Structure formats: C-alpha cells, structure tokens
Amino acid sequence: MSLEHLRGATLSFSARPDDENHHGVHYFDDAVVTIDDGLIRSVLRLDQFEREGGRLEAVDDLRPGLILPGLVDLHVHSSQLDIIASYGRQLMDWLADYAFPAERAFADEAHAIDVAEQFLARLFEFGTTTAMTFTTVHAHAADAFFRAAARVDARMLGGKVLMDRNAPGDLCDADDGQAATLALIERWHGSGRLDYAVTPRFAITSSPAQLAAAGDVMARHPDVYLQTHISEHPEEIAATLALYPEASDYLDVYARHGLLTDKAIFAHGIHLSDAELERMRAAGAAVAFCPSSNLFLGSGLLDLERLEERGVLMGLGSDVGGGTHLSLLATAADGYKVAQMAGKSWHPLAALDAITRGGADALGLADRIGTLAPGSEADLVVLDAAPGTLLAQRIEAATTVAERVFAYIFLGAEHAVARTYVAGVLRHRRQPAQDRPTEVVR
Ligand SMILES: [Zn+2]
C-alpha cells in the first residue's frame, strides 16, 4: 500500500457558503492531504499530521498552493473544442453555422478518438476532473470518450447525442436512437467511474417518437442520467412550443416523455417560469448554469438567486463551444458578472462551492467527489499562480482566502492550475513558461 501526502492550504465545502454564513467552509492554511489507493484518506492540519506520526520527508510540498477538490463541469460538448470563439449570431444560427459542421467531422472514427484524448487532457489542464459531456450523434464518438476516460480512471459522464429532425440529415439518427443508446449503456454505464447520460440535444431536434424512446430508456434504467438543453433562448422556446403544442411549457415537453427525473441535468434554464422551477425542484432535477455561453450567444441572464430561493439544484457548465472557455474559474467569473447585472453579488466562496461540491451534489455524487471529505475519490486540483503573472501579483496582495479565491476566479483561467490529480494520480502538471510573460520592452 502506498500513501501519498500533499502539503498546502486546503479548501472544501460541506454546504453552500454566502456572505453571512461560512459554516460549511473547511479551510486550513497549512495541511496535509493523504491519498490512499485513489481515495482521500485524511486532511490534517500540519501539527496534527506530525502529532499522528506523519513524517515531513514523505510529504510533497505544494505550498503556497491551494488544494481543492477537482472541478465539476455540468455541461460541455467534447466535439466543439475547435469552434470556441466562433464569431457571429445567436443560438439557432450558431448551431447551423458552427456546431453542426464541427460535429459532422466525427463521422470519422479516428477523429473522434483523437478529440476524446485531447478533450480530457484539456479538462485536466483547467482543473476539471468530472464533466457531463455531449459527444455527437455517432455512437463511436461516445465510445471514444468513455474509452479515453476509462484509460485514466476519470469520473466522467456523457452520451451519444440523439437527433432525428431539424438538423442536417447526416447528423440525424437513422431510427429513434434507442438501440444505440441501450448498447452504450450496456458497455459503459457503471463501468469503473463512468456513467451514461441519455442525450437528446433538445426538443427541437427530436421527434415526439424519439423523446418517447429516450423516456422508455430512462424508465428501464432509472439510475442512468439524462442531459439536454432547456429554455436557453427566446427563439428556441417559441420554436419548441410550436413543435409541441400539447405541452403546457418547455419543461412539460420533457416531463411528458418521461425525461424529468432526479438524474436529469438541464443546461441553461434561463427563462424557466416559477411553475417550471417548482416542478424541477420537486423532481430533484438540476440546472447547469452556463454564463459564459449565455453571454456569448446573447441568450439571457439567469437569475441565480431565484434558483437558490426555489431550491433547484444548480452547478456550472462551461458549455464549450458556446462557452468561451473550458475553465470553470473563467466560467464562474462570467457568473459573477451575470449576477451583478441583476444587482446581486455572488460570493467567491459560493462560486467555488458551485464548481466543486455544488456540481457534484447536482449529480448526486457529493459523497464521492466535489469535497475533500475522507473516503472521497482523490480528484484534486492545486491552484498556485504561475510566477511573473498578473495573477501572482494580485495573489500577493490578497489578505483573506476569499480574496485569493476571487483572484483565481478572475485571473486564474490560464495561470492558476498548477496540478490536477485524477483518482490520486497526477494527470496535469503546469510546465514552466518558456517566455517570460512580463518583460517590459523599452
Ligand atoms: Zn450546450
């Protein structure tokens, strides 16, 4: 049995903190995280570690790094790395102009395999260790994603996209997609740390028959996840209700097809009514808040506080490629700005909770990931400003942990993630920059 000991500051949450309430915050400025066979065995203050016989020679000293649980992305498209930051227009046009052509390239299985590897490496680069992922309509793209995740024993969720109308013909399922979905569930769901998510893109691109087939899969496999989009853009909402005139609202389209369960993650949900939010809360479904994408595509400003008041589970999604960064720190920075537009401030620790424990809780996985609780899986990220960066300068001036976290959120996307551990194994380590970033040219 080999133990690994990481020394640094540690921060994790057991409840959502806010301005007044910090009772769920677990912070040590000098502590040792002990990893045992892929799990967190303990987090002890340094003095306690030594008192219990821990030896400093055996410790990997990561100070002044801040050790956190790995970050959880509730909504991302692995097929869209190459179209991040593609200029122009709003949701429906953006899908046609950028997303669909990019997804078409995955008909080539070799491309799908390449991208799956790149995608995971990029997630780890930005400290994300769990992601609820849309692949493409091609079953081999979902296979490639799961195979790549299995190789590094990452806790990943995802699925093959279901589409059978209002999309290019070669991106549509030839049938209702049920057989392919069931075969993927058979191969991957519950295998190691992997879980399957039934993945109708959204109601517009699935016929009622396809949504019913997806609901039938959910009924047969109640422990399988469901991921889709909802109530993102006003044009999309109008088109959805026109296609499903019998539904009382957008959520009802999914609910009446058996897709509203406590395993469901609905991306966006910006324009949901009070009645829809209440129905979502009662079902135990969750919203993936995707502020970067919502700003980029001009979709709208989600009222985070309203979701919290209504008791709806919520985490953050990068929604790459509609989102402009894979980094959940950058995504949280956009979330902060969205809250500001409603005259509200999102506390930095609450934001950090949302991209760790909050996301895990939305997935029903907070007993396994998202915290540093003993027995949790050792998915960890170490934040530490790269030397010479503006972030390092700002961190130097920070006097509290909340201030430090806020600086990581706003300045840390490219310069904060020093290391990422997946199931206790180091999977990303920042390389020292070749170029000095702050050379002043005179
Ligand atoms: Zn999306």
Residues whose N, C-alpha, C, O or C-beta is under 5 A from the ligand:
A	BS01	ZN	A267 D319
